[in-house]
């Protein structure tokens, strides 16, 4: 699982929560760091904030090959809604969000097969 969020106050609890729910988590605080993690290892899923330093979350989202599940979380819905339509198996969760809802959404996405385009 890749978690990409520049705010430690959001990233750290999210990483701990996902780890407690059985996910092996790698995290990044910038778009560049996330792209480096992706170059080293393909995640089973990703949770990505769109507004990041050193690049954009959009770049990170589009660099992850479908059908890997991606959850975009953002306080600005219009920025991320287009990505839901561009990339298969992508969902939007608006900030602030419930950790339980995020984990349930991830679980459903990972269990549901994505048909090829």
C-alpha positions as CSV (number, residue, x, y, z in Angstrom):
1,X,0.0,0.0,0.0
2,X,1.3,3.4,-0.9
3,X,0.2,6.4,1.1
4,X,1.0,9.8,-0.4
5,X,0.2,12.8,1.8
6,X,2.4,15.9,2.6
7,X,0.7,16.6,6.0
8,X,2.3,14.4,8.7
9,X,-0.8,15.0,10.9
10,X,-2.9,13.1,8.2
11,X,-0.2,10.7,6.8
12,X,1.0,9.3,10.1
13,X,-2.4,8.2,11.6
14,X,-3.5,6.9,8.2
15,X,-0.3,4.8,7.9
16,X,-0.8,3.4,11.4
17,X,-4.5,2.7,10.8
18,X,-3.8,0.8,7.6
19,X,-1.0,-1.1,9.2
20,X,-3.3,-2.2,12.0
21,X,-5.8,-3.4,9.4
22,X,-3.2,-5.7,7.8
23,X,-1.7,-3.5,5.1
24,X,2.0,-3.2,4.5
25,X,2.4,0.5,4.1
26,X,5.0,2.7,2.4
27,X,4.5,6.4,2.5
28,X,5.7,9.5,0.8
29,X,5.3,13.2,1.5
30,X,6.0,14.5,-2.0
31,X,5.1,13.6,-5.5
32,X,8.8,13.0,-6.3
33,X,9.2,10.7,-3.3
34,X,6.1,8.7,-4.3
35,X,7.3,8.3,-7.9
36,X,10.6,6.9,-6.4
37,X,8.7,4.4,-4.2
38,X,6.7,3.3,-7.3
39,X,9.9,2.8,-9.3
40,X,11.2,0.5,-6.5
41,X,8.0,-1.5,-5.9
42,X,4.5,-1.9,-7.3
43,X,1.9,-1.4,-4.6
44,X,-1.3,-3.5,-4.1
45,X,-3.2,-0.2,-3.7
46,X,-2.6,3.5,-3.2
47,X,-4.1,6.4,-1.3
48,X,-3.0,9.7,-2.7
49,X,-3.6,13.4,-1.9
50,X,-3.7,15.5,-5.1
51,X,-2.0,18.6,-3.7
52,X,1.6,17.8,-3.0
53,X,4.9,19.5,-3.1
54,X,7.4,18.6,-5.8
55,X,4.9,17.6,-8.4
56,X,1.2,16.7,-8.3
57,X,-0.8,13.8,-7.0
58,X,-2.3,13.6,-10.5
59,X,1.2,12.7,-11.8
60,X,1.4,9.9,-9.2
61,X,-2.1,8.6,-9.9
62,X,-1.5,8.4,-13.6
63,X,1.8,6.6,-13.1
64,X,0.1,3.7,-11.4
65,X,-1.1,1.1,-13.9
66,X,-4.7,-0.2,-13.6
67,X,-6.1,-2.3,-12.2
68,X,-4.3,-1.3,-9.0
69,X,-6.9,0.4,-6.8
70,X,-6.3,4.1,-6.2
71,X,-8.2,6.3,-3.7
72,X,-7.7,10.0,-4.2
73,X,-8.5,12.2,-1.2
74,X,-8.8,15.9,-1.6
75,X,-10.6,18.9,-0.1
76,X,-11.2,20.1,-3.7
77,X,-13.6,17.7,-5.5
78,X,-13.4,19.2,-9.0
79,X,-9.7,18.6,-9.1
80,X,-10.0,14.9,-8.6
81,X,-13.4,14.0,-10.2
82,X,-11.8,13.9,-13.7
83,X,-9.3,11.4,-12.6
84,X,-12.0,9.0,-11.5
85,X,-13.2,9.0,-15.2
86,X,-9.7,8.8,-16.8
87,X,-8.2,6.0,-14.7
88,X,-10.1,2.7,-14.0
89,X,-10.4,1.5,-10.4
90,X,-10.0,5.0,-9.0
91,X,-12.3,6.5,-6.3
92,X,-12.6,9.9,-4.7
93,X,-13.0,10.5,-1.0
94,X,-13.4,14.1,0.2
95,X,-11.4,15.5,3.1
96,X,-12.1,15.3,6.0
97,X,-12.7,11.6,5.7
98,X,-13.4,8.6,8.0
99,X,-10.6,6.1,8.3
100,X,-13.1,3.3,8.6
101,X,-14.8,4.4,5.4
102,X,-11.5,4.6,3.6
103,X,-10.5,1.1,4.7
104,X,-13.9,-0.3,3.7
105,X,-13.6,1.3,0.3
106,X,-10.1,0.0,-0.2
107,X,-11.2,-3.5,0.8
108,X,-14.1,-3.4,-1.7
109,X,-11.9,-2.1,-4.5
110,X,-9.3,-4.8,-3.9
111,X,-11.9,-7.6,-3.9
112,X,-13.8,-6.4,-7.0
113,X,-12.2,-7.5,-10.4
114,X,-11.8,-4.6,-12.9
115,X,-12.9,-5.5,-16.4
116,X,-10.4,-4.7,-19.1
117,X,-11.1,-1.7,-21.3
